[in-house]
Amino acid sequence: MHASLSRWWNEISIRTKVTAITVTLVMLGLFVAGLGTMTVLSTYLLLQVDTDLKNAATNTIKKQKINSQFKSKLRVDLGCSRSEPITDYRSIIYS
């Protein structure tokens, strides 16, 4: 088996050997670069989405507080009682 493998390797031209080794090394380098890029971008994008969601939730809460303060003031100005149920609700899920 070793003799036939050695004979097969010796029959291949040096140009073919160099080309095959170069293509293999380039493929390996691109694969490693792709893995590194995916890892870095994945981490960055997850952090970016988390930040965007937190900002959106904070802005929504601020708007709800402003709206509820405005509605309370409006009820007082119109002479409505504060014990009336508020019928428009929004829900936010935090994780």
ROSE-764693 format. One record per residue (C-alpha): residue number from 1; y, z, x; residue in one letter. Coordinates in pm, 1 decimal. Layout:
REM residues N
{NUM; {Y; Z; X}; 'A'}
...
***
This chain:
REM residues 95
{1; {0.0; 0.0; 0.0}; 'M'}
{2; {239.8; 94.7; 278.7}; 'H'}
{3; {158.1; -222.2; 469.2}; 'A'}
{4; {222.7; -443.3; 166.2}; 'S'}
{5; {551.1; -265.8; 91.3}; 'L'}
{6; {657.6; -302.0; 453.8}; 'S'}
{7; {566.8; -670.9; 451.1}; 'R'}
{8; {759.9; -722.3; 124.8}; 'W'}
{9; {1068.7; -544.8; 270.7}; 'W'}
{10; {1052.2; -752.1; 590.2}; 'N'}
{11; {1036.2; -1077.1; 391.8}; 'E'}
{12; {1371.7; -1003.7; 218.9}; 'I'}
{13; {1672.9; -1148.8; 399.1}; 'S'}
{14; {1936.8; -918.9; 546.3}; 'I'}
{15; {2200.1; -1072.8; 313.9}; 'R'}
{16; {1994.0; -975.8; 6.9}; 'T'}
{17; {1938.2; -623.9; 140.5}; 'K'}
{18; {2309.3; -569.7; 211.2}; 'V'}
{19; {2407.0; -711.0; -129.1}; 'T'}
{20; {2154.3; -492.6; -312.6}; 'A'}
{21; {2262.4; -178.1; -129.0}; 'I'}
{22; {2631.7; -255.1; -186.4}; 'T'}
{23; {2581.2; -320.4; -559.3}; 'V'}
{24; {2379.3; 0.7; -589.7}; 'T'}
{25; {2647.4; 207.4; -414.8}; 'L'}
{26; {2926.6; 54.0; -625.4}; 'V'}
{27; {2728.1; 123.0; -942.7}; 'M'}
{28; {2668.9; 481.7; -838.1}; 'L'}
{29; {3036.4; 529.9; -751.9}; 'G'}
{30; {3151.4; 389.3; -1085.6}; 'L'}
{31; {2905.0; 611.2; -1269.6}; 'F'}
{32; {3029.5; 924.8; -1091.3}; 'V'}
{33; {3393.7; 823.3; -1147.7}; 'A'}
{34; {3318.9; 768.5; -1517.7}; 'G'}
{35; {3159.2; 1110.6; -1552.1}; 'L'}
{36; {3453.8; 1276.1; -1380.8}; 'G'}
{37; {3703.7; 1089.0; -1597.3}; 'T'}
{38; {3517.2; 1178.0; -1916.6}; 'M'}
{39; {3509.2; 1545.1; -1820.9}; 'T'}
{40; {3878.7; 1563.1; -1736.1}; 'V'}
{41; {3992.3; 1362.2; -2039.8}; 'L'}
{42; {3764.1; 1549.2; -2277.0}; 'S'}
{43; {3904.0; 1884.4; -2167.0}; 'T'}
{44; {4262.8; 1759.4; -2179.9}; 'Y'}
{45; {4225.1; 1597.8; -2522.3}; 'L'}
{46; {4057.0; 1904.4; -2673.0}; 'L'}
{47; {4338.4; 2126.0; -2546.7}; 'L'}
{48; {4594.6; 1877.9; -2681.5}; 'Q'}
{49; {4432.7; 1872.3; -3027.5}; 'V'}
{50; {4413.3; 2253.4; -3031.4}; 'D'}
{51; {4782.8; 2276.0; -2945.1}; 'T'}
{52; {4875.5; 2020.5; -3211.5}; 'D'}
{53; {4674.0; 2205.7; -3476.6}; 'L'}
{54; {4831.9; 2539.5; -3388.2}; 'K'}
{55; {5178.7; 2384.6; -3404.2}; 'N'}
{56; {5101.8; 2221.9; -3739.8}; 'A'}
{57; {4970.4; 2549.7; -3880.2}; 'A'}
{58; {5274.7; 2739.9; -3753.3}; 'T'}
{59; {5511.8; 2483.3; -3904.6}; 'N'}
{60; {5324.4; 2493.4; -4235.7}; 'T'}
{61; {5343.1; 2873.3; -4246.4}; 'I'}
{62; {5714.8; 2864.2; -4168.4}; 'K'}
{63; {5772.4; 2608.3; -4445.5}; 'K'}
{64; {5571.7; 2817.2; -4690.6}; 'Q'}
{65; {5776.6; 3127.5; -4605.1}; 'K'}
{66; {6099.4; 2934.2; -4651.1}; 'I'}
{67; {5974.2; 2785.5; -4979.5}; 'N'}
{68; {5859.3; 3123.9; -5112.5}; 'S'}
{69; {6191.3; 3283.3; -5015.7}; 'Q'}
{70; {6375.4; 2998.5; -5187.5}; 'F'}
{71; {6156.7; 3028.3; -5501.0}; 'K'}
{72; {6206.4; 3407.0; -5512.5}; 'S'}
{73; {6582.5; 3361.6; -5486.7}; 'K'}
{74; {6568.6; 3087.0; -5749.2}; 'L'}
{75; {6372.7; 3312.2; -5988.5}; 'R'}
{76; {6625.3; 3588.8; -5943.9}; 'V'}
{77; {6914.8; 3347.0; -5997.1}; 'D'}
{78; {6751.8; 3205.1; -6310.9}; 'L'}
{79; {6663.2; 3547.4; -6442.4}; 'G'}
{80; {6287.7; 3500.5; -6413.1}; 'C'}
{81; {6065.8; 3797.1; -6340.6}; 'S'}
{82; {5888.5; 3816.0; -6006.8}; 'R'}
{83; {5562.2; 3908.4; -6173.2}; 'S'}
{84; {5507.2; 3548.8; -6283.9}; 'E'}
{85; {5213.7; 3392.6; -6098.4}; 'P'}
{86; {5283.6; 3127.1; -5843.9}; 'I'}
{87; {5072.4; 2823.6; -5926.5}; 'T'}
{88; {5116.0; 2604.1; -5619.4}; 'D'}
{89; {4893.9; 2714.6; -5332.6}; 'Y'}
{90; {4809.6; 2565.3; -4996.6}; 'R'}
{91; {4526.2; 2683.5; -4777.6}; 'S'}
{92; {4498.2; 2677.7; -4400.0}; 'I'}
{93; {4174.0; 2737.4; -4213.9}; 'I'}
{94; {4196.9; 2901.7; -3872.2}; 'Y'}
{95; {3913.9; 2918.1; -3629.1}; 'S'}
***
